[in-house]
Amino acid sequence: MLIMTRDHDELSLAPDGLPLSEQPQWRQDFPIDVAQDNYVSRREFAKFLVLISSAFSAGQFWILFKNWQRNQQPAPPAQKIASLAEIPVGGTLVFHYPNEHEPCILVRPNADTLLAYSQKCTHLSCAVIPNVAENQIGCPCHNGSFSLAEGRPLAGPPQRPLPRIHVEVRGDEIFATAVELRSI
């Protein structure tokens, strides 16, 4: 029976083809079999699966924590938007609520109705534009549209309705009182 053995230098050939004894010390300390370098061992694959699974789990816990943290925040205070005289029937007004980084739109489709939504499209946060004549709110970025009366998506890529801003009329003044995050 003939047993063939391979020399250590032959097993781990450096990319430049020189024998191991002529390679720098770092390459001698970490010899790599170039022919076997493209294969993944079971151990490496298991490490990869554990790492990726751990990252996904950590991400889910982070989402739970942020959701819990958001629910612990107090409701934003009521904020005056405008007076009824400032917004005509069929008119719109841009305001910011609950802070200056959250643009919103107020629409008055008829004399008795006031509708307010976040101005950020639920697809990619593009600014949406109300079209009272067509009873729609349009997103010019990807031709998305939302129902003016309900804020639900009608066409295009948006899958979630626009966040509704609750408004109250106190005397002749319009106040934003709450933000309602909704899903279909």
Disulfide bonds with the S-S distance in Angstrom:
Cys126-Cys141 2.16
